[in-house]
Amino acid sequence: MAGHSKWANIQHRKNAQDKKRGKIFTKLIREITVAARAGGGDAGTNPRLRLALDKALAANMTKDTIERAIKRGSGEAGADQLEEIRYEGYGPGGVAIMVDCMTDNRTRTVAEVRHAFNKFGGNLGSDGSVAYLFSKLGVIGFETAARPEVEEQILELAIEAGAEDVLSEGGWTEVLSQPEQFEAVKNALQAAGMEPQQADVTMRPATMIEVGEGENAETLMKLLDRLEELDDVQEVYSNAQLPDSLLDAA
């Protein structure tokens, strides 16, 4: 088993920020709409839509709202002309940052993203400038501090179902898979009574940059928070390993 990457801490912070700012429904509706447009409105044959629906239901979104978003995406109800764009750059301390957006106005979005980078000591880069540092992976996380005996069971079930790796440290166990195997691995674990605290297909950094206490860490946190606040931003990924004190306070 490999070491812990702080992914759980970062995801908890991001999820808490989304909920605190009331943005989670907007993000989920956009993701459902775009997923339905890209792969059709049948979740049974559209893995991206199925994952978006799982997130929406976990966030207590009503079925009516979900159905309207699917209809917009599949062209039944005046679909929004949303475009998916990824911006890449570096933050304070050389931290790599990727920003995934959905927008109906590319000019507005790039101006807002660039302004955030510039204001908080970062630099917006060219396409591909940091993407090579990240891999698209399915990540399924379990809190195992209270029952460490299940770590071995999770490992066996996950590998048998097609997972690539299982990481465990500090009471948190992560199952990693290729995106194509994510659903099968998650279903196998849930069928065995293992209910994850986190389950997503995400961009995961190959290595993390440890950012110590101090001005750099605080400025970087402000940059990440500002990017996540932007209306057109869906996800913000970085390879920053921030101090626990900052993550806990967020």
N, C-alpha and C positions, 0 to 999 in steps of 0.2 A: 504494500500500500504506500502511496506517495504522500507527501506532506500537504497540509491544509493551505489553501490559497487566499483565504479571507473572502471568498466569493459570497459565502453566507452573510457575513457582516455587511458587505456592500449592498447585496440584494435587500436585506432587511431595511437598510437606510433608504434605498430608492423606493421601496414599497410604502414605507411610512411617509415619505415626502409626498408621493403621489396622492395618498389618501388625505393627508393633511391639507393639501392644496385643492382638493376636490377635482383633480384632473383625471382620475383613473377611468371614469366612465367615458370621457371624451376620447382618451387614448384607445380604449377597448372598442368603442363604436367605430373609430377610424380603422382599426386593425381588422375588425369583422368585415367592414365594407370593402376594403382593399383585398382581403383574402378571398371574399366571395367573387369579386371582379376577376381576380387572377386565376382562380381554380374552380369556379362554380359554386352554387349555393348548397350543394349536398355535402354535409360534413363527413359522410361515410366514405367519400372518395376524395376529400380535400383535407389533408392532414393539417395544413396551416389554419384553415377555418376551424377544424375540430379543436385545436389548441386554443384559439382565440375564444371559442365558445366555453371551453373549460374555465378559462380565466374570468370570463364575464359572469358565469354562474357562481364561481367562487366569490366574486365581488357583489353578489346578490343583485345583479342586473335582472330586470324583469324580462320575461319571455317576449312580451310585445316589443320592447325596445330592441331586443336581439333580432327578432324577425324583421323589423323595419330596416335595420342595418344590413341584413342579408339581402333584402329586396333592393335596397339602394345599390348594393354592390353588383347584384346580378342583373341590373338594368330594369327592374320592375317598378321602381319608384324614383325616377329622376336622380341617378347616381351623381354624387359629387365627383368632379374631375380632379381627384387627388393624385399627386405624383410622389413617388418614393425617391428620396435623395439621401445620400450619405456624405457627410463632411468629416474630414480627418485633420488632426492637428496635434500640437504639443502644448501642454500646460507647464506651469512652474516646475522646475526640477527635472525637466525632460520627460514628464509623464505623457504617454501616448493616450489620445482621446479620440473616440469615434462617436459621431452624432447621427443617429438615424431619424429622418424627418418624413412627414407626410404633409404635403402642402398644395395649395391651389395657386400659389404665387412664389415662384422660385426666387425672384429678385428680392422680395421682402424677407424670405427665410434666410438666404445667405447673408444679407445685411445684418440681421439680428444675431446670427451665429458668429459672424466675424467681430461684431461689436463686443460680444461677450468675451471672446478670446482676447481681444486687444485690451479690454478694461481690466482683466485679471491676469495679466502677465503671460498670456499664451500666444500662440501663432497658428493661424489657420493654414494648413498645408495643402498640397496637391493630392489628387486621387491616387490612392495606393501608398501614400507616404507612411502610414502606420498600419494599414489593414493587414500586412504580412505578419504582424505581431499577434494577430488574433485568429482563432479557429472557431467555426460555427459548430457547436456541440449541444447535445441534449444534456441537461444537468438536473438531477433529481436529488433533493437534499432531505436528510432525516436528522432530527434531534435525537441522539442516542445516549446522552449523558445519564439518563435515569435507567437505561436498560442496555448496557454495553454488550450484553450477551447476544443481542440481535445483529450486531455488526457482521458476524460471520455468516448468519443466515441471509442478510442482505447481499453480501458478496457472492454467495453461491447462487442465489436466485438471479441476480443481475447478470452475472457472467453467462449463466445457462440461457438467459433470454436474449443475449446478444450485446451486452454492454462491453465497452472497451476497457474500463478501469473503475475501481472503487477506491476512494480516498477517505481516510478516517483519522480525525484528530480532534482533541478537545471537546468531545461530546457531540461532534457533528460528522455525519457520514454523507459523502456525495457519490452518486453513481453517474458516470460519464458515458455517453453513447453518441454515435453518429446520428444526425437528425432523422435519418430514415428508420432507425431502430428505436427512436425515443418512445413512440407510442407503445410498441410491443414490450419494451422493458418496463415502462411505467405500469402497464396493465398487469404484467406478471407479478410485480411487487404488490400492487393493490389487491390482486386476487389472493395473495398469501397473507393479507391483513396488514400489509405495510403501507400506511398512509403518509405520503411525503408532506413536509412543511413547505417545500419549494419544488416546482417542476416547470421547466421552461426550456425552450431552445434559444440559446443565447450566444453571444460572441465572447469567447473566453480567452484571456491573454495567455500566451505560452509562459511568460515569466512576469513577475511582479516587481515594481520599483518601490522600495521601502521609503516612505516620506516621513521623516522624523518630526517631532514636535517643533513648533515655531512658525515663523511668518509664511514660509513656503507652503506648509500644510494648510494653514488657515486660508491663504489666497486660493490654493487649488480647490479647497472645499467650496469656496464662494463661486469659483468658476463652474464647477460641476452643478452646484445648486442653480446657478443662473441659467445654464443651458437647459436643465430639466424643467425650469419654469416657463420656457418659451412655448407658446401655444402650438407651434408646428412640430415640436420635438416629440418623438415617440420614445426613444431610448438613448441613453448615454452610457458608453462603455469606456473604461480606462484600465490601465495596468498599475494603478496606484494602490499601494498598501498603506492606508492611512492609519494614524494612531487610533487605538481603540477609544481613547478619551474623546476624540472628535466624532467618531462614528456613533458612540453612545449618546452624545449630546445632540445629535442631529434629529 
